[in-house]
């Protein structure tokens, strides 16, 4: 989560187009590694913390997290994009289109870090 937070925040503060492109590549790679690394060990964590008795239920609840947050953050990100898009073309150009989304998701990642024991 710490890696994901840093990656998302770096995309939020990117100012130039070139810097934003490099930062976005960096962000995508680190967020993918964070999710992949987490899903590899989630089975072990669930077994250790909660046992095997209700493993299926617990795994289902954990799997719902990315699905629900994906729907929530995608909706908010679309609204932020539409707010900055041109009224005539519906297209937004530049870093302003996504900056709010990256700040929002990095804040959510920080909140998640604070929830860790």
C-alpha positions in Angstrom: 0.0 0.0 0.0 2.9 2.3 0.7 4.3 1.7 -2.8 0.9 2.3 -4.3 0.4 5.6 -2.4 3.8 6.9 -3.6 3.0 6.0 -7.2 -0.4 7.5 -7.2 0.8 10.7 -5.5 3.6 11.0 -8.0 1.1 11.0 -10.9 -1.0 13.6 -9.1 1.8 16.1 -8.8 3.2 15.7 -12.3 3.2 19.0 -14.0 4.5 18.8 -17.6 3.2 16.4 -20.2 6.5 14.5 -20.4 6.7 14.2 -16.7 3.1 13.0 -16.6 3.8 10.3 -19.1 6.8 9.0 -17.2 4.9 9.2 -14.0 1.9 7.4 -15.4 4.1 4.5 -16.6 5.7 4.4 -13.2 2.3 4.5 -11.4 0.8 1.7 -13.6 3.8 -0.6 -13.0 3.9 0.0 -9.2 0.1 -0.3 -8.7 0.1 -3.5 -10.7 3.0 -4.9 -8.7 1.2 -3.9 -5.5 -2.1 -5.6 -6.4 -0.3 -8.6 -7.7 1.9 -8.9 -4.7 -1.1 -8.6 -2.4 -3.2 -11.2 -4.2 -0.4 -13.7 -4.1 -0.3 -13.6 -0.2 -4.0 -12.9 0.5 -4.8 -16.6 0.9 -2.0 -17.0 3.5 -3.0 -13.9 5.4 -6.7 -15.0 5.5 -5.8 -18.5 6.7 -3.4 -17.2 9.4 -5.6 -14.4 10.7 -9.1 -16.0 10.5 -8.4 -19.8 10.1 -9.9 -22.1 7.5 -13.4 -22.5 8.9 -15.0 -19.7 6.9 -12.3 -19.2 4.4 -14.6 -19.1 1.3 -16.8 -16.4 2.9 -13.7 -14.4 4.1 -12.1 -14.6 0.6 -15.3 -13.5 -1.0 -15.5 -10.4 1.2 -11.8 -9.6 0.5 -12.4 -10.0 -3.3 -15.4 -7.6 -3.1 -13.1 -4.7 -2.0 -11.4 -4.0 -5.4 -14.7 -4.5 -7.2 -16.7 -2.1 -5.0 -13.8 0.5 -4.9 -13.4 0.1 -8.6 -17.0 1.1 -9.3 -16.8 4.0 -6.8 -13.5 5.4 -8.0 -14.3 4.9 -11.7 -17.5 6.9 -11.3 -15.8 9.7 -9.4 -12.9 9.8 -11.9 -15.3 10.0 -14.8 -17.1 13.0 -13.2 -13.8 14.7 -12.6 -12.8 14.1 -16.2 -16.1 15.4 -17.5 -15.8 18.5 -15.4 -12.6 19.5 -17.2 -13.6 18.3 -20.7 -14.4 20.8 -23.4 -18.2 21.4 -23.8 -17.9 21.1 -27.6 -15.8 18.0 -28.0 -16.2 16.3 -24.6 -12.5 15.7 -24.6 -10.0 16.8 -22.0 -6.3 17.4 -22.7 -3.5 17.7 -20.2 -2.7 16.7 -16.7 -5.7 18.6 -15.2 -8.0 15.9 -16.5 -6.7 13.2 -14.1 -4.9 15.1 -11.3 -8.0 15.1 -9.1 -8.5 11.4 -9.6 -4.9 10.7 -8.6 -5.2 12.8 -5.5 -8.4 11.1 -4.5 -7.0 7.6 -5.0 -3.7 8.4 -3.2 -5.8 9.8 -0.3 -7.7 6.5 -0.2 -4.5 4.6 -0.2 -3.2 6.6 2.7 -6.4 5.9 4.6 -5.9 2.2 3.9 -2.3 2.5 5.3 -3.7 4.0 8.5 -6.1 1.0 8.9 -3.3 -1.5 8.9 -2.4 -2.9 12.3 
